[in-house]
Amino acid sequence: MENRNDPDDVVLSTHERLVFWHIEAELSDDRRLVRRMRHSGPARRWLPLSVAALVCASLLLLVAGILTLNPAALWCFAALWPVTLLLAYRLPRRPARAEGPTPHRMGP
C-alpha cells in the first residue's frame, strides 16, 4: 500500500517510510550533529568579515605603535594579534569540515 502524504508527491511504500522515520530519529538523537546543523546558518558568516577587520586593526595598531613609539598602541597590538591569528586559523578549516571527508581516488 502506497501513500501520497508527501508534499512533493513522492510515493513511498510503508517500509520505506518506516526506514526513513528511523533514520530521522537516529539523526535527531545525535547531539553533535544537531548542534552543528543549528549553528551552520548565517550566524557563521561573520567570521571572514571579523578576520578582515581584525587584520586591518592589527596592522593599523602596529604601524601606529612603530611610528609613534606609543607603548599603549604596541600593547593593544600585542593583545589583538593572537585573536586575529586564532580566527584566521579557523577560517580555512570551516569549509573542509562542512563538506566532510574527501573520497580517496582509485588508480592514476
C-alpha positions as CSV (number, residue, x, y, z in Angstrom):
1,M,0.0,0.0,0.0
2,E,1.4,3.4,-1.0
3,N,0.6,6.8,0.4
4,R,0.9,10.2,-1.2
5,N,1.3,12.2,2.0
6,D,4.5,13.9,0.9
7,P,4.1,17.4,-0.4
8,D,6.4,16.6,-3.3
9,D,4.1,13.8,-4.5
10,V,6.8,11.2,-3.9
11,V,5.4,7.8,-3.4
12,L,6.9,5.8,-0.6
13,S,6.0,2.3,0.5
14,T,5.2,1.7,4.1
15,H,8.5,0.0,4.7
16,E,10.4,2.9,3.1
17,R,8.5,5.4,5.3
18,L,9.4,3.4,8.4
19,V,13.0,3.2,7.4
20,F,13.0,7.0,6.7
21,W,11.5,7.8,10.0
22,H,14.0,5.5,11.8
23,I,16.9,7.3,10.1
24,E,15.4,10.7,11.0
25,A,15.1,9.6,14.7
26,E,18.7,8.4,14.8
27,L,19.9,11.7,13.3
28,S,17.9,13.8,15.7
29,D,19.4,11.8,18.6
30,D,22.9,12.8,17.5
31,R,23.6,15.9,19.7
32,R,26.7,16.8,17.9
33,L,25.0,16.8,14.5
34,V,22.1,18.8,15.8
35,R,24.4,21.4,17.3
36,R,26.4,21.7,14.0
37,M,23.2,22.0,11.9
38,R,21.8,24.6,14.2
39,H,25.0,26.8,14.1
40,S,25.8,26.3,10.4
41,G,23.5,29.0,9.2
42,P,24.0,32.7,8.6
43,A,25.5,33.2,12.1
44,R,28.8,31.7,10.8
45,R,29.1,34.3,8.0
46,W,30.6,36.8,10.5
47,L,34.0,35.0,10.6
48,P,35.5,36.3,7.3
49,L,34.4,39.8,8.0
50,S,35.7,39.8,11.5
51,V,39.1,38.4,10.4
52,A,39.4,41.1,7.8
53,A,38.5,43.8,10.3
54,L,40.9,42.4,12.9
55,V,43.8,42.2,10.4
56,C,43.2,45.9,9.4
57,A,43.0,47.0,13.1
58,S,46.1,45.0,14.0
59,L,48.1,46.4,11.1
60,L,46.9,49.9,12.0
61,L,48.0,49.5,15.6
62,L,51.3,48.0,14.6
63,V,52.1,50.9,12.2
64,A,50.9,53.5,14.8
65,G,52.9,51.9,17.5
66,I,56.1,51.8,15.5
67,L,55.8,55.3,14.1
68,T,54.9,57.0,17.4
69,L,56.7,54.6,19.8
70,N,53.5,54.7,21.8
71,P,53.5,51.8,24.3
72,A,49.7,51.7,24.5
73,A,49.4,51.1,20.8
74,L,52.0,48.3,20.9
75,W,50.3,46.7,23.8
76,C,46.9,46.8,22.1
77,F,48.6,45.2,19.0
78,A,50.1,42.5,21.2
79,A,46.7,41.8,22.7
80,L,44.8,41.9,19.4
81,W,47.2,39.9,17.2
82,P,46.8,36.4,18.8
83,V,43.0,36.8,18.5
84,T,43.4,37.7,14.8
85,L,45.7,34.7,14.2
86,L,43.3,32.3,16.0
87,L,40.3,33.4,13.9
88,A,42.4,33.4,10.7
89,Y,43.4,29.8,11.5
90,R,39.8,28.8,11.9
91,L,38.8,30.5,8.6
92,P,40.1,27.9,6.0
93,R,39.2,25.0,8.2
94,R,35.4,25.7,8.2
95,P,34.6,24.6,4.6
96,A,36.6,21.4,4.9
97,R,34.5,20.3,7.9
98,A,31.3,21.2,6.3
99,E,31.9,19.2,3.1
100,G,33.0,16.1,5.0
101,P,35.9,13.8,4.2
102,T,37.2,13.8,0.7
103,P,36.9,10.5,-1.2
104,H,40.0,8.6,-2.0
105,R,41.0,8.3,-5.6
106,M,41.5,4.9,-7.1
107,G,44.1,4.4,-9.8
108,P,46.1,7.1,-11.7
